Amino acid sequence: MEFNLTDEQQMLYDMTTDFGRNEVAPIAQEMEKAHRIDPALIDKMAGLELFGVHVPEKFGGSGLGYTEISLVGMALARFDASTSVTFLAHASLLCHPLFRFGSDELCGRYGPKLAKGDLLGTYCLTEPGSGSDAMSIGISGGVKAKRDGDDYILNGEKIFATNGGLHLHNPGRKVLALVYARDMELWGDGKGKKTSDGITAFVVESDAKGFTVSKEEDKLGIVASSTAAITFEDCRVSKANVVGEPGQGGRIALATLEGGRIGIAAQATGIIMSCLDASRKYAAERQQFGQPISSFQRIQDKIVEMWGCAHTARLLVLEAAHKKDKGERVDKEASWAKLYASESAMRCATQAVQLHGGNGYIKDFPVERYFRDAKITEIYEGTSEIQRLVIANNVMREQ
Ligand SMILES: Cc1cc2nc3c(=O)[nH]c(=O)nc-3n(C[C@H](O)[C@H](O)[C@H](O)COP(=O)(O)OP(=O)(O)OC[C@H]3O[C@@H](n4cnc5c(N)ncnc54)[C@H](O)[C@@H]3O)c2cc1C
């Protein structure tokens, strides 16, 4: 495996890091207070063509892969995890499945607008009754799709859609939702069928009639990012908006989560790096017992662990991304990268707060935000328990 980034990948990483340091970090706390990503920051991200990273060139983007998605997600998360997940949900949860499974007509219709950030992506899989057991959507409650001539009619509720309410705060921009629904034409009464076979995926624009953001969540962490419940009420969607084939939605959802987990592992890696940055600086400046606290071995132990976790997590992310970009299945590697990086992020954030003493607990210092932000990486795109399940299933099959 090649461990060096190409010149282009390094340039993208450096550019995003500079952007994060100069444009994102100074306003991260304000954005958290406002409970939203600053629309001017979204404009700047669009100006840097970040939203086009994973849009194929023939549809108006840069046509880059998971390695680049991960590098951008990691560099942004080093300065603000909310900004990072806003990018990741767009690139990895919407663009990836759309351009991998969507028709040329669909990709041509939406590609240029997604690349420019005029359309921002959201991924609507989770429902009030369906989380870890994602293939159970639309069975008891949730979103159902009924065929009506050349259209489908969607009814029901999705929850926890990252970016789901972005259009409410960004006049002139719309959200494009990838919505997974129980396809009643295929599912019927469900007898004798596999739950995954009765799911169809649709793209729906946020200004479609019957598409309503019913709630934006107030959260523990990644506070500035939008996490929305979306209600579909007799929402009419053309069959031309089906991604892949009817009934292929279950496969598309699982394939998307594989890559999405690499993205969240990258986000968690960025959070570890932010803990290291803040802790190294504080430990050098803070004096106790007549010397900088960085001279105490117990403090150095924490710094060593943060550096080691960031280094290892980055390698795991790049390995999984590299294999995915070569077209290999990486369920196990993606789950391990996410599991390792997210649990390390939580541990390193706890250590970073500890290293800052009382200052770690107050909002004048950023580490309390890193601590709250780190937690979500152990939950979304599959909890740590589910990652262990995926890895165990893969490893047991390999006997
Ligand atoms: C801020 C935020 C953003 C999100 N963004 C999105 C998004 O963009 N799109 C989207 O579709 N979803 C999104 N989600 C949903 C997220 O992916 C789910 O919350 C997550 O997968 C867990 O599902 P759940 O909340 O229903 O928990 P549950 O499935 O109810 O799990 C509860 C507990 O039981 C455990 N558990 C469940 N099954 C098993 C098992 N078989 N073995 C062992 N333990 C088990 C879980 O690990 C967990 O600890 C988001 C959630 C949040 C909070």
The ligand as a Gaussian input file, in Angstrom:
#p B3LYP/6-31G(d) Opt

LIG

0 1
 C      -26.807000      14.092000      15.397000
 C      -27.290000      12.908000      14.610000
 C      -27.167000      12.913000      13.225000
 C      -27.645000      11.824000      12.486000
 N      -27.594000      11.869000      11.097000
 C      -28.276000      10.938000      10.396000
 C      -28.464000      11.085000       8.984000
 O      -27.953000      12.032000       8.353000
 N      -29.251000      10.201000       8.337000
 C      -29.830000       9.149000       8.984000
 O      -30.541000       8.384000       8.337000
 N      -29.634000       8.949000      10.314000
 C      -28.893000       9.834000      11.033000
 N      -28.737000       9.672000      12.387000
 C      -29.270000       8.482000      13.047000
 C      -28.192000       7.544000      13.587000
 O      -27.534000       6.896000      12.540000
 C      -28.881000       6.580000      14.565000
 O      -29.262000       7.354000      15.701000
 C      -27.984000       5.438000      14.964000
 O      -27.750000       4.570000      13.882000
 C      -28.585000       4.610000      16.131000
 O      -29.918000       4.326000      15.930000
 P      -30.977000       4.636000      17.090000
 O      -30.764000       6.035000      17.525000
 O      -32.334000       4.276000      16.613000
 O      -30.576000       3.693000      18.296000
 P      -31.101000       2.201000      18.551000
 O      -30.984000       1.397000      17.314000
 O      -32.438000       2.278000      19.190000
 O      -30.032000       1.668000      19.605000
 C      -30.126000       1.893000      21.015000
 C      -28.966000       1.147000      21.676000
 O      -29.094000      -0.272000      21.438000
 C      -27.908000      -0.767000      20.838000
 N      -28.233000      -1.816000      19.898000
 C      -29.171000      -1.816000      18.906000
 N      -29.134000      -2.972000      18.232000
 C      -28.160000      -3.736000      18.792000
 C      -27.630000      -5.033000      18.535000
 N      -28.083000      -5.800000      17.547000
 N      -26.623000      -5.484000      19.318000
 C      -26.125000      -4.716000      20.328000
 N      -26.581000      -3.478000      20.616000
 C      -27.582000      -2.998000      19.854000
 C      -27.291000       0.448000      20.130000
 O      -25.901000       0.266000      19.923000
 C      -27.598000       1.554000      21.116000
 O      -26.639000       1.560000      22.141000
 C      -28.221000      10.703000      13.148000
 C      -28.306000      10.711000      14.547000
 C      -27.868000      11.793000      15.267000
 C      -28.036000      11.768000      16.773000

